[in-house]
Amino acid sequence: MWNNWVLILSLALVTYVSRLLGIEALIGRQVNSRVEMYFHFVPAGVISALVVSQLFVTNKGQLSLSIPVLVGGCVVAVCMKITKSFLLAIILGVVVGALVNQLIHLHTIPL
């Protein structure tokens, strides 16, 4: 248990220091348009990687689609389009994803 906390705090410190050094290196410098374009697309790339890693799961050595994550993500997308509220969309997506997960497991319990 103690080792996990040491690892988490060490990784947090390394992440913070690396970001701080990156910011310090760029302060007062003029970056070219390619670098600026790269930094512009980094958040979208990170979010895409996180979503895809949760959407596709391995089940007994085979790649499969996570239906609760897919349904929750669709609910988030529709809610964001309609309400433009990020917090409401995330809460609704999590709730719907959890309900779908419970319904799937409810029907697959062996008797």
GULUMTI-727182 format. One record per atom (N, C-alpha, C): x negated, y negated, z; residue number from 1; atom name; residue in one letter. Coordinates in Angstrom, 2 decimals. Each point is the difference from the previous one (the first is absolute). Layout:
residues N
        xx        yy        zz   num   atomo   residuo
         X         Y         Z   NUM      CA         a
...
//
This chain:
residues 111
        xx        yy        zz   num   atomo   residuo
     -0.83      1.20      0.00     1       N         m
      0.83     -1.20      0.00     1      CA         m
     -0.87     -1.26      0.00     1       C         m
     -1.02      0.01      0.85     2       N         w
     -0.88     -1.16      0.11     2      CA         w
     -0.75     -0.23     -1.31     2       C         w
     -0.40      1.09     -0.67     3       N         n
     -0.73     -0.11     -1.26     3      CA         n
      0.85     -0.65     -1.09     3       C         n
      1.30      0.28      0.01     4       N         n
      0.89     -0.61     -0.99     4      CA         n
      0.04     -1.52      0.16     4       C         n
      0.08     -0.46      1.23     5       N         w
      0.06     -1.45      0.24     5      CA         w
     -1.31     -0.67     -0.37     5       C         w
     -1.11      0.67      0.28     6       N         v
     -1.30     -0.56     -0.39     6      CA         v
     -0.08     -0.10     -1.52     6       C         v
      0.46      1.03     -0.70     7       N         l
      0.00     -0.02     -1.46     7      CA         l
      0.89     -1.12     -0.54     7       C         l
      1.20     -0.13      0.53     8       N         i
      0.93     -1.04     -0.46     8      CA         i
     -0.59     -1.39      0.24     8       C         i
     -0.54     -0.24      1.18     9       N         l
     -0.57     -1.31      0.30     9      CA         l
     -1.25     -0.27     -0.85     9       C         l
     -0.81      1.03     -0.25    10       N         s
     -1.18     -0.18     -0.86    10      CA         s
      0.41     -0.35     -1.42    10       C         s
      0.99      0.70     -0.54    11       N         l
      0.45     -0.29     -1.35    11      CA         l
      0.63     -1.39     -0.09    11       C         l
      0.72     -0.39      1.02    12       N         a
      0.59     -1.35      0.02    12      CA         a
     -1.10     -1.06      0.01    12       C         a
     -1.02      0.22      0.78    13       N         l
     -1.10     -0.96      0.08    13      CA         l
     -0.75     -0.09     -1.33    13       C         l
     -0.27      1.14     -0.62    14       N         v
     -0.69      0.01     -1.30    14      CA         v
      0.85     -0.71     -1.06    14       C         v
      1.30      0.26      0.00    15       N         t
      0.89     -0.65     -0.96    15      CA         t
      0.01     -1.51      0.21    15       C         t
      0.12     -0.43      1.24    16       N         y
      0.02     -1.43      0.30    16      CA         y
     -1.31     -0.68     -0.41    16       C         y
     -1.11      0.61      0.35    17       N         v
     -1.30     -0.60     -0.32    17      CA         v
     -0.22     -0.06     -1.51    17       C         v
      0.39      1.07     -0.72    18       N         s
     -0.20     -0.02     -1.45    18      CA         s
      0.87     -1.06     -0.66    18       C         s
      1.21     -0.19      0.47    19       N         r
      0.84     -1.06     -0.56    19      CA         r
     -0.54     -1.38      0.34    19       C         r
     -0.47     -0.15      1.21    20       N         l
     -0.57     -1.28      0.41    20      CA         l
     -1.23     -0.34     -0.85    20       C         l
     -0.84      0.98     -0.24    21       N         l
     -1.19     -0.24     -0.83    21      CA         l
      0.40     -0.33     -1.44    21       C         l
      1.04      0.66     -0.51    22       N         g
      0.48     -0.30     -1.35    22      CA         g
      0.53     -1.40     -0.12    22       C         g
      0.72     -0.44      1.01    23       N         i
      0.55     -1.36     -0.01    23      CA         i
     -1.14     -1.02      0.11    23       C         i
     -0.95      0.28      0.88    24       N         e
     -1.14     -0.92      0.16    24      CA         e
     -0.81     -0.10     -1.28    24       C         e
     -0.13      1.10     -0.74    25       N         a
     -0.77     -0.01     -1.23    25      CA         a
      0.67     -0.81     -1.10    25       C         a
      1.34     -0.09      0.05    26       N         l
      0.72     -0.70     -1.06    26      CA         l
      0.32     -1.46      0.32    26       C         l
     -0.20     -0.42      1.22    27       N         i
      0.33     -1.38      0.37    27      CA         i
     -0.93     -0.96     -0.74    27       C         i
      0.60     -0.97     -0.66    28       N         g
     -0.76     -1.02     -0.70    28      CA         g
     -0.55      0.42     -1.35    28       C         g
      0.28      1.23     -0.42    29       N         r
     -0.49      0.47     -1.29    29      CA         r
      1.10     -0.05     -1.04    29       C         r
     -0.41     -0.29     -1.20    30       N         q
      0.92      0.02     -1.14    30      CA         q
     -0.05      1.40     -0.61    30       C         q
      1.14      0.68     -0.07    31       N         v
      0.03      1.34     -0.59    31      CA         v
      0.55     -0.10     -1.41    31       C         v
     -0.48      0.89     -0.87    32       N         n
      0.49     -0.05     -1.37    32      CA         n
      1.40      0.61     -0.09    32       C         n
      0.61     -0.12     -1.14    33       N         s
      1.40      0.41     -0.15    33      CA         s
      0.18      1.51      0.12    33       C         s
     -1.00      0.79     -0.39    34       N         r
      0.12      1.45      0.12    34      CA         r
      0.05      0.43      1.47    34       C         r
     -0.84     -0.58      0.81    35       N         v
     -0.02      0.33      1.42    35      CA         v
      1.31     -0.43      0.65    35       C         v
      0.48     -1.17     -0.37    36       N         e
      1.26     -0.49      0.53    36      CA         e
      1.16      0.91     -0.41    36       C         e
     -0.01      0.47     -1.25    37       N         m
      1.03      0.92     -0.47    37      CA         m
     -0.07      1.32      0.76    37       C         m
     -1.22      0.47      0.27    38       N         y
     -0.19      1.23      0.77    38      CA         y
      0.63     -0.15      1.38    38       C         y
     -0.30     -1.08      0.69    39       N         f
      0.55     -0.22      1.34    39      CA         f
      1.51     -0.16     -0.04    39       C         f
      0.52     -0.49     -1.10    40       N         h
      1.44     -0.17     -0.13    40      CA         h
      0.72      1.35     -0.06    40       C         h
     -0.62      1.01     -0.61    41       N         f
      0.64      1.30     -0.17    41      CA         f
     -0.31      1.01      1.10    41       C         f
     -0.89     -0.33      0.93    42       N         v
     -0.35      0.93      1.07    42      CA         v
      1.21      0.37      0.87    42       C         v
      0.84     -0.95      0.46    43       N         p
      1.14      0.40      0.83    43      CA         p
      0.96      0.96     -0.71    43       C         p
      0.28     -0.24     -1.26    44       N         a
      0.89      0.89     -0.74    44      CA         a
     -0.61      1.39     -0.13    44       C         a
     -1.29      0.07     -0.21    45       N         g
     -0.67      1.30     -0.10    45      CA         g
      0.01      0.76      1.30    45       C         g
     -0.21     -0.70      1.10    46       N         v
      0.01      0.65      1.31    46      CA         v
      1.39      0.51      0.33    46       C         v
      1.02     -0.81     -0.22    47       N         i
      1.37      0.42      0.29    47      CA         i
      0.39      1.17     -0.89    47       C         i
     -0.38     -0.03     -1.27    48       N         s
      0.30      1.13     -0.90    48      CA         s
     -0.66      1.27      0.48    48       C         s
     -1.25     -0.08      0.43    49       N         a
     -0.70      1.19      0.49    49      CA         a
      0.67      0.56      1.25    49       C         a
      0.44     -0.87      0.89    50       N         l
      0.68      0.45      1.22    50      CA         l
      1.34      0.66     -0.32    50       C         l
      0.75     -0.58     -0.92    51       N         v
      1.31      0.56     -0.36    51      CA         v
     -0.17      1.35     -0.68    51       C         v
     -0.91      0.09     -0.95    52       N         v
     -0.19      1.26     -0.73    52      CA         v
     -0.49      1.10      0.94    52       C         v
     -0.88     -0.35      0.94    53       N         s
     -0.50      1.02      0.92    53      CA         s
      1.10      0.52      0.92    53       C         s
      1.02     -0.79      0.26    54       N         q
      1.13      0.46      0.81    54      CA         q
      1.08      0.66     -0.83    54       C         q
      0.11     -0.37     -1.25    55       N         l
      1.05      0.52     -0.88    55      CA         l
     -0.28      1.43     -0.45    55       C         l
     -1.25      0.30     -0.28    56       N         f
     -0.37      1.35     -0.43    56      CA         f
     -0.68      0.72      1.15    56       C         f
      0.55      1.14      0.40    57       N         v
     -0.53      0.77      1.11    57      CA         v
     -0.36      1.41     -0.48    57       C         v
     -0.92      0.62      0.70    58       N         t
     -0.33      1.38     -0.32    58      CA         t
      0.79      0.92      0.91    58       C         t
      0.60      1.00     -0.61    59       N         n
      0.80      0.97      0.73    59      CA         n
     -0.43      1.40     -0.43    59       C         n
     -0.70      0.69      0.89    60       N         k
     -0.53      1.35     -0.29    60      CA         k
     -0.89     -0.01     -1.24    60       C         k
     -0.85     -1.00     -0.10    61       N         g
     -0.94     -0.08     -1.10    61      CA         g
      0.55     -0.60     -1.28    61       C         g
      1.28     -0.34     -0.03    62       N         q
      0.59     -0.58     -1.20    62      CA         q
      0.38     -1.46      0.26    62       C         q
     -0.13     -0.80     -1.03    63       N         l
      0.36     -1.42      0.09    63      CA         l
      1.51     -0.13     -0.17    63       C         l
      0.63     -0.70      0.93    64       N         s
      1.45     -0.18     -0.10    64      CA         s
      0.36     -1.44      0.35    64       C         s
      1.20     -0.36     -0.33    65       N         l
      0.51     -1.35      0.20    65      CA         l
      0.71     -0.07      1.34    65       C         l
     -0.28     -1.03      0.78    66       N         s
      0.66     -0.20      1.28    66      CA         s
      1.32     -0.73     -0.24    66       C         s
      1.09      0.72      0.08    67       N         i
      1.32     -0.58     -0.27    67      CA         i
      0.36     -1.10      0.99    67       C         i
     -0.24      0.17      1.32    68       N         p
      0.32     -1.10      0.92    68      CA         p
     -0.75     -1.30     -0.31    68       C         p
     -1.27      0.12     -0.38    69       N         v
     -0.78     -1.20     -0.33    69      CA         v
      0.52     -0.62     -1.30    69       C         v
      0.34      0.84     -0.97    70       N         l
      0.53     -0.50     -1.27    70      CA         l
      1.33     -0.73      0.21    70       C         l
      0.90      0.59      0.76    71       N         v
      1.31     -0.63      0.25    71      CA         v
     -0.18     -1.28      0.82    71       C         v
     -0.83      0.06      1.04    72       N         g
     -0.26     -1.20      0.80    72      CA         g
     -0.61     -1.12     -0.81    72       C         g
     -0.93      0.34     -0.88    73       N         g
     -0.62     -1.01     -0.87    73      CA         g
      0.99     -0.63     -0.96    73       C         g
      0.90      0.83     -0.55    74       N         c
      1.04     -0.54     -0.90    74      CA         c
      0.93     -0.94      0.76    74       C         c
      0.34      0.38      1.23    75       N         v
      0.86     -0.86      0.81    75      CA         v
     -0.70     -1.33      0.29    75       C         v
     -1.29      0.06      0.30    76       N         v
     -0.77     -1.24      0.24    76      CA         v
      0.00     -0.88     -1.24    76       C         v
     -0.24      0.60     -1.17    77       N         a
     -0.04     -0.78     -1.24    77      CA         a
      1.34     -0.68     -0.29    77       C         a
      1.09      0.75      0.16    78       N         v
      1.33     -0.56     -0.27    78      CA         v
      0.34     -1.08      1.02    78       C         v
     -0.30      0.27      1.27    79       N         c
      0.29     -0.99      1.05    79      CA         c
     -0.82     -1.27     -0.20    79       C         c
     -1.27      0.14     -0.39    80       N         m
     -0.82     -1.19     -0.25    80      CA         m
      0.55     -0.81     -1.17    80       C         m
      0.48      0.70     -1.04    81       N         k
      0.55     -0.69     -1.16    81      CA         k
      1.27     -0.77      0.36    81       C         k
      0.84      0.62      0.83    82       N         i
      1.29     -0.61      0.33    82      CA         i
     -0.14     -1.08      1.08    82       C         i
     -0.67      0.34      1.11    83       N         t
      0.00     -0.91      1.16    83      CA         t
     -1.22     -0.91      0.06    83       C         t
     -1.11      0.39     -0.66    84       N         k
     -1.26     -0.74      0.07    84      CA         k
     -0.55     -0.08      1.43    84       C         k
      0.42      0.92      0.86    85       N         s
     -0.47      0.05      1.38    85      CA         s
     -0.92      1.19      0.18    85       C         s
     -1.28     -0.27      0.22    86       N         f
     -0.98      1.06      0.14    86      CA         f
      0.28      0.85      1.24    86       C         f
      0.24     -0.65      1.13    87       N         l
      0.21      0.73      1.25    87      CA         l
      1.23      0.90     -0.07    87       C         l
      1.10     -0.52     -0.51    88       N         l
      1.22      0.80     -0.13    88      CA         l
     -0.24      1.18     -0.93    88       C         l
     -0.70     -0.22     -1.11    89       N         a
     -0.26      1.07     -0.96    89      CA         a
     -0.85      1.10      0.63    89       C         a
     -1.03     -0.36      0.74    90       N         i
     -0.86      1.00      0.62    90      CA         i
      0.75      0.79      1.06    90       C         i
      0.75     -0.69      0.84    91       N         i
      0.77      0.69      1.04    91      CA         i
      1.01      0.95     -0.62    91       C         i
      0.72     -0.46     -1.00    92       N         l
      0.99      0.84     -0.67    92      CA         l
     -0.67      1.19     -0.69    92       C         l
     -1.14     -0.22     -0.64    93       N         g
     -0.72      1.09     -0.67    93      CA         g
     -0.47      1.06      0.98    93       C         g
     -0.52     -0.42      1.15    94       N         v
     -0.46      0.94      1.02    94      CA         v
      1.17      0.81      0.54    94       C         v
      1.11     -0.68      0.29    95       N         v
      1.17      0.70      0.53    95      CA         v
      0.55      1.00     -1.01    95       C         v
      0.15     -0.42     -1.25    96       N         v
      0.52      0.90     -1.03    96      CA         v
     -0.95      1.16     -0.23    96       C         v
     -1.30     -0.27     -0.05    97       N         g
     -0.99      1.07     -0.18    97      CA         g
      0.05      1.01      1.14    97       C         g
      0.14     -0.50      1.23    98       N         a
      0.09      0.90      1.15    98      CA         a
      1.28      0.83     -0.05    98       C         a
      1.11     -0.62     -0.39    99       N         l
      1.27      0.75     -0.12    99      CA         l
     -0.09      1.07     -1.08    99       C         l
     -0.57     -0.33     -1.13   100       N         v
     -0.16      0.99     -1.07   100      CA         v
     -0.90      1.14      0.46   100       C         v
     -1.07     -0.34      0.72   101       N         n
     -0.89      1.01      0.53   101      CA         n
      0.74      0.94      0.95   101       C         n
      0.84     -0.56      0.87   102       N         q
      0.77      0.83      0.93   102      CA         q
      1.00      0.87     -0.75   102       C         q
      0.64     -0.56     -1.02   103       N         l
      0.97      0.80     -0.78   103      CA         l
     -0.67      1.14     -0.75   103       C         l
     -1.19     -0.25     -0.53   104       N         i
     -0.72      1.05     -0.71   104      CA         i
     -0.40      1.12      0.98   104       C         i
     -0.51     -0.39      1.17   105       N         h
     -0.41      1.01      0.97   105      CA         h
      1.20      0.69      0.62   105       C         h
      1.12     -0.66      0.07   106       N         l
      1.21      0.61      0.55   106      CA         l
      0.47      1.15     -0.88   106       C         l
     -0.14     -0.15     -1.30   107       N         h
      0.46      1.02     -0.94   107      CA         h
     -1.02      1.08     -0.28   107       C         h
     -1.25     -0.17      0.47   108       N         t
     -1.02      1.02     -0.29   108      CA         t
     -0.39      0.79      1.24   108       C         t
      0.71     -0.15      1.10   109       N         i
     -0.32      0.76      1.21   109      CA         i
      0.46      1.43     -0.19   109       C         i
     -0.93      0.97      0.13   110       N         p
      0.42      1.41     -0.15   110      CA         p
      0.86      0.43      1.18   110       C         p
      0.96      0.87     -0.29   111       N         l
      0.90      0.50      1.05   111      CA         l
     -0.50      1.26      0.63   111       C         l
//
